[in-house]
Amino acid sequence: MDNSSIGFFSRWARRPWYWFWKALEARQYRGREYSLQVPFGRRVHTPWFAKPDGSLFSEALSVAQEGGYVSQSPDRAYLLCRMVQHASLLGGDLAECGVFRGGSAHLMAETLARLGGTGRQLHLFDTFCGVPDFADAKRDYHRAGDYGNTSLDAVQARLAAYGGQCRFHPGVIPESFSGIDLGQRFSLVNVDVDLHPTTLACCHWFWPRLVPGGVMIFNDYGFFPYRNSTRLAVDTFFMKHPEEPIILPSGQAMVIKTNSWSDRGVAGCSC
Ligand SMILES: C[S@@+](CC[C@H](N)C(=O)[O-])C[C@H]1O[C@@H](n2cnc3c(N)ncnc32)[C@H](O)[C@@H]1O
């Protein structure tokens, strides 16, 4: 199946199917501490559906949802929140590449703030006016202009409560990385850019700048329409590294930096 047929299928034909699953999720899963795992027929712990009152995840997600659109499914939002918690125990800043209307950024910022002003910044990279003009039609599912219904002003207003904790880097990746001090280190990078060249650029720039124990999350790695974009870029990059992507049932993949490659190649990196 080529990308244009997949595009048609994903955008239109799949919609009734999507709403069916949404209704099923609301009925069968929401609020459940344990849920039936398809296709294995066993019940597993699903804190992303249960959202116990007062938990960091439940509170941070509620704030993000009150602030506007959050596109992440509960399981992906849960991993992101837990990884912010993990990152707050390490040195280095946090980043998100692909912000759109700020849904996942809001969740990250709120989680970080609730962990007590650790002094870490959340760097946000996007054009804030949609996918730029270099999507590769053969590989990429998205085209120039997709995600255009947002703006820098709107996202800045949404995240205004976090003040200097959020740093905005509007522009095209990787050029917009030039706004960061070359010595800056990161403990968590959420990559949600959907394009092959952009995902690859994020790997090349951030991986050498990750502290040991730091994590890169690839939001769309496992989804079928992204097999030739996000997944191919991640697999190609990490083929040359000892760390392997950990592929998750949520559709995300994450890679944890080990000590062995800690600072290799920063500034003039060839990895
Ligand atoms: C799927 S959306 C991000 C969704 C967001 N994380 C959320 O939770 O709502 C992908 C974003 O990546 C951005 N993007 C893709 N390639 C880019 C590039 N080369 N430079 C800057 N932004 C890019 C698009 O503008 C778009 O806003």
The ligand as an SDF file (V2000), in Angstrom:
LIG
                    3D

 27 29  0  0  0  0  0  0  0  0999 V2000
    2.2350   15.6560   15.7620 C   0  0  0  0  0  0  0  0  0  0  0  0
    2.5350   17.3470   15.8690 S   0  0  0  0  0  0  0  0  0  0  0  0
    3.0800   17.5140   17.5370 C   0  0  0  0  0  0  0  0  0  0  0  0
    1.9840   17.1720   18.5200 C   0  0  0  0  0  0  0  0  0  0  0  0
    2.2450   17.6170   19.9380 C   0  0  0  0  0  0  0  0  0  0  0  0
    3.3840   16.9580   20.5270 N   0  0  0  0  0  0  0  0  0  0  0  0
    1.0000   17.3990   20.7850 C   0  0  0  0  0  0  0  0  0  0  0  0
    1.0620   16.6860   21.7790 O   0  0  0  0  0  0  0  0  0  0  0  0
   -0.0540   17.9330   20.4350 O   0  0  0  0  0  0  0  0  0  0  0  0
    4.0140   17.5090   14.9280 C   0  0  0  0  0  0  0  0  0  0  0  0
    4.6330   18.8940   14.9320 C   0  0  0  0  0  0  0  0  0  0  0  0
    5.9540   18.7900   14.4150 O   0  0  0  0  0  0  0  0  0  0  0  0
    6.2700   20.0240   13.7890 C   0  0  0  0  0  0  0  0  0  0  0  0
    7.4130   19.8190   12.8810 N   0  0  0  0  0  0  0  0  0  0  0  0
    7.6240   18.7820   12.0250 C   0  0  0  0  0  0  0  0  0  0  0  0
    8.8080   18.9560   11.3870 N   0  0  0  0  0  0  0  0  0  0  0  0
    9.3550   20.1180   11.8460 C   0  0  0  0  0  0  0  0  0  0  0  0
   10.5770   20.8320   11.5890 C   0  0  0  0  0  0  0  0  0  0  0  0
   11.4850   20.3930   10.7000 N   0  0  0  0  0  0  0  0  0  0  0  0
   10.7870   21.9710   12.2560 N   0  0  0  0  0  0  0  0  0  0  0  0
    9.9110   22.4490   13.1680 C   0  0  0  0  0  0  0  0  0  0  0  0
    8.7390   21.8160   13.4620 N   0  0  0  0  0  0  0  0  0  0  0  0
    8.4670   20.6630   12.8020 C   0  0  0  0  0  0  0  0  0  0  0  0
    4.9780   20.4280   13.1020 C   0  0  0  0  0  0  0  0  0  0  0  0
    4.9390   21.8250   12.9160 O   0  0  0  0  0  0  0  0  0  0  0  0
    3.9170   19.9330   14.1000 C   0  0  0  0  0  0  0  0  0  0  0  0
    3.4610   20.9660   14.9330 O   0  0  0  0  0  0  0  0  0  0  0  0
  1  2  1  0
  2  3  1  0
  2 10  1  0
  3  4  1  0
  4  5  1  0
  5  6  1  0
  5  7  1  0
  7  8  2  0
  7  9  1  0
 10 11  1  0
 11 12  1  0
 11 26  1  0
 12 13  1  0
 13 14  1  0
 13 24  1  0
 14 15  1  0
 14 23  1  0
 15 16  2  0
 16 17  1  0
 17 18  1  0
 17 23  2  0
 18 19  1  0
 18 20  2  0
 20 21  1  0
 21 22  2  0
 22 23  1  0
 24 25  1  0
 24 26  1  0
 26 27  1  0
M  CHG  2   2   1   9  -1
M  END
$$$$
